[in-house]
Amino acid sequence: MVTLNKIYTRTGDKGDTALGNGDRVPKHDARVNAYGTVDEINATVGMARLHAGEMDPALARIQNDLFDLGADLCRPDMADDADAQYPPLRVVSAQVDRLEAEIDAMNAAIAPLKSFVLPGGSPLAAHLHLCRTVTRRAERLAVQLDAVNPVVIHYLNRLSDWFFVASRAANDNGLRDVLWVPGANR
């Protein structure tokens, strides 16, 4: 378990930070951007949870997964995992499988779309759309990394799908979806 007695360390005052393997990199490093965006997803999920109701336990699981995913991203040297002093935390396929099962369960009660959905509807749906878009950005950043656990990419891709389907579930299973009307304001 992690123990944080002192919150500031001053080690990043010159614009660099430590990765999980101890390497120091600039704070603008692509890997730091990727796991920083995963942290941003987690914050948006926290906002969604204010409105979540029965969806809250699933969102709580996702928040925990996102910490796992951030830990995975901050440790790039997967080839050295077996030799590491502490076994690195890696996202596993079972976490992706759980998202897929939850997507299928939610989607079973929702009618197929006949148009694209605009972000909105209920407060929960609007927050879930924000979660979805930040997740897509994290995915775009993660795929640019040289060394990344491929399951991280699978998880982020599936998570954005999860947020989309969950937003439709939050809109009375799609009945309150706000649909795009092409050219409506010409």
N, C-alpha and C positions, 0 to 999 in steps of 0.2 A: 504494500500500500504506500502511496505517496504521502510524505509529511512535508508541509510547507510552513515553516515557522517564520521565515522572513520573506516578504513579498518582493522587495526590491534588492537587487544584487549589484547593480551598477555595471555589470559585465557587458551590457549592451549599449552603454552610453556613447560609444564611438561608432554606432551604426552597424554593428555586426551581432550575430547571435549564434548559439550552439545548436547543432543538429543532435539527434538522438545518439549518434555514434561519437560525439565529442568534437567533430569538425566545426570550425567557425566559418561562417559565411556571411556575406552582407545581408542586411535585412530585406533588401530588394531582390534577393535570390529567387529564382523561379520556384524552388521547392518551398521556401518560406511563404511565397505568395499562394501556393496551392494549399498548404495546410492552414494558412491564415484564413483563406476563403472557406475552408471546411469549418473553422471556428465561427465564421460569419453565418454559415448555414445553421449551426447549432443555436446561435443567438436568435435567428428568425424562427426556428422551431420553438424556442422558449416563448416567443411572442404568440405563436399559434396556439400553444398550450393554454394560454389565458382564455381561449374560446373553445377548447377541444371537447369537453364533455366525455362521452364514451370512447372517443378516439385518443384520449390522453395516455393510456397505457402503451399504445403502439408508438406514440410520439416520444414517450420516455425511453422506450427501447432504442429508437432511432438516435436520440441524443447520446445514449451510451455508445452505440455503434460509431457515431461520429467522433467520439474521443478515441476509440480504437483506431479509426481510420486516420486521424491526425497523428497518432503515435506511429502508425505504419509509415505514413508519408515522411515523417521527420527522421526516419532511419533508412537511408538509401541503399546501404550495402547489403542486399539480401544474400549475396554469395558468402558473406561472413557470418550469417545467422548462427550456424552451428558452433562457431568458435567464440561467440559473444559471451561476455561475463554474465550478463543477464539475458535470458531469451527474449528477443524482440517480439512485441505484440504485432501480429499480422491479422488483417481481415481475412476471413475464410469463406469458402463457397456457401456454407450453411447459412451465413448471414444474408447472402443474396437470395438463396432459396426461400428464406422466410419472407423477404420482401415480395417475391413472386407469388407465393401462396396468399399473402395478404392482398395483393393487387387483384388476383383472380377472385378472391372472396368478395371484395368490395365491388368489383366490376360486374359480378353476376346479377346484381340488383339494378344495374344502371342501363338504360336504353342506349343503343348505339348513337353516336353523334351524326348530325346532318349538316353541321357547320363547325367552324373553329370556335373555341370558347374564349371569350374575353375574361381577363382576370377580374373577379368580383363575385357578386351574389351575396352570400353571407359573410360576416366578418371572418369566420374560420376559413372559408374558401379563399378569400382575398389573401390572408396570411399564408395559406398553403401554396398559392401561386407565387408569392414572393420566395418562399422556401424552394420551390421548383426552379425559379430563374437563377437564384444564387447557386443551387446545385449544378445547374448546367454550366455556369461559369467555372466552378471548381473542377468539373470534369474537363473542360477545355484547357485549364491550367495543368491538370494532372497528366493529360496525354502528352504534354510537351516534355515531360521529365525523362531523362535518360534511363534511370533505374527506378522502376516502380513495380510494385506487386500488381499483376494483371487483375487480381480480384478487386483491387481498389477501383479500377476503371469500371468493372462490371457493377460493383455496388453503387457507385455514383450514377451510372446510367439508369439502373433500375430504380434508384431512389427518386430521381426526377419523375419517372413514370408513376411511382407510388404517390408522390405529392399531387400529380395531375389527377389521378383516379380518386384520391382522397378528397381533393377539392370538389369533384363532382358529387361524391358521397355527401360532403358537407352542404351541398346545395340541394338537399332533399333528393338525393340520388339522380341529380341532373335536371330535375324539374325546375329549379331556380337558376340554372346556368344562364349566363349572359352570353348570347350568341353573336358572333360577328355577322354583320350584314354587309357584304361587299358593295362598295360604292354608295353606301347609304347617304353620305353627306356631300355628294357631288353637286 
